Amino acid sequence: MTRPARLAIGVVSAGRVGSVLGAALARAGHTIVAASGISADSLRRAERLLPGVPLLPADEVARRADLVLLAVPDDALPGIVRGLVATASLRAGQIVVHTSGAHGIEVLRPAAELGVLPLALHPVMTFTGRAEDLERMATCCVGVTAAAGDDAAWNVGEALTVEMGAEPVRVPEAARPLYHAALAHGANHLVTLVADCAELLRGCDIDGVGDAERLLGPLLSAALDNVLRHGDRALTGPVARGDTGTVRAHLAVLADRAPDVLPSYTTLARRTVARATASGVLGGDAAAELTALLDNPADGRNHL
């Protein structure tokens, strides 16, 4: 794999992702010539991770750079690209990279028409914007998208990824929406699920549950490790066992104590029934009984 020449890199903007990727590229030997950042958080991140890098408006950042790194929210990306084109901030021969998981390179078409090399490099990781993210880059993959048939562009994207310490994975343009939906469904909704579980535990009023995260940590870490290793064979718990009575009790207490959590519990329990049945973990009769209960949780509560 050809290593890119040393590049002058401009970061738009110095958010959680941009500041970390900028620091990773600087560590690989590239020069961060400028970054954009407005919020106080962005300024602090730049001071920590991009020390000495001037903070400038986005158009000035792009004009100074060989590689323009667009680390902006998904919905803001099309407008940023159009704005940089309209202000003549991009030129032929530059590399323009965005970090959005939801977009491929089509969003960069206005820039590509000027003769820039368009790339999408999406790190499959959550970012805090702190120095430890740099070490996590060594354990993550990066979804790389370049123009179909342009081997040189794919090679540049993969080489930049390797330089940052990550593993490149080629993601075709047409696959980006489902690819990103899968990742967001897992990572983002996992945070919501765990936060809900911790809140429920803190409402139990029993000794030792003040630190709900300490109680959850080993259990959830083991569950995550098991499913990544074994898939549906890792399923445990009352649904996988067909314990309808236990599920009925869960529905009742959630309806009474946490009605806002009840809909997500029933939705995920239905998916668990479906996966447990398809994998042979759960028998058909038990699955039918559980499905009937989950479809009509109020009827189940009336039998308690």
Protein Blocks (a to p, Z undefined) as FASTA:
>chain_A
ZZddddddddddfbfklmmmmmmmmmnopacfbdcdfbfmlmmmmmmmmghiacddfklm
mmmpmbdcddbdfklmmmmmmmmmmnopacehiacddfbfkbcfklmmmmmmnopacddd
dddbddehiaklmmmmmmmccdddddehilmlmmmmmmmmmmnopacddddfklmmmmmm
mmmmmmmmmmmmmmmmmmmmmmnopghilmmmlmmmmmmmmmmmmmmmnommlpgcjkln
opaklmmmmmmmmmmmmmmlmmmmmmmmmmmmmmmmmnomacfklmmmmmmmmmmmmlmm
mmZZ
